[in-house]
Amino acid sequence: MTSPVELHLLRVGACRHLECMAARGGRWALMDFPALCGLIRHPAHGWILYDTGYAEHFLRPRNNCRNACTAVSCRSSCRRPNA
């Protein structure tokens, strides 16, 4: 009998950023964004660490900023609307 494949989701860290930079209609408040990875135990191939990195939408410029601004980095010239 073969052992089943196991998946363990691991929280390996986090970053803090404004909620509104990641979610439409989000608040101007800091929140934690967990960094996750998957640790897979395969019966024939052993342990495999699977980490996808940031999602593509975190790296694209946001429409509400006048300059290049992403959820990961934002220039100081990027101002809060109505500020």
TAKA-V383373 format. One record per backbone hydrogen bond with DSSP energy under -1.0 kcal/mol. CO is the residue of the C=O (numbers start at 1). NH is the residue of the N-H. Records with the same first field share a line. If there is no record, write none. Layout:
CO = NH ; NH
This chain:
6 = 41
8 = 39
10 = 37
13 = 35
15 = 33
17 = 31
18 = 21
19 = 22 ; 23
23 = 26
27 = 20 ; 29
29 = 19
31 = 17
33 = 15
35 = 12
37 = 10
38 = 50
39 = 8
40 = 48
41 = 6
42 = 46
46 = 42
48 = 40
50 = 38
55 = 58
56 = 59
62 = 65
69 = 62
73 = 70
75 = 78
80 = 83
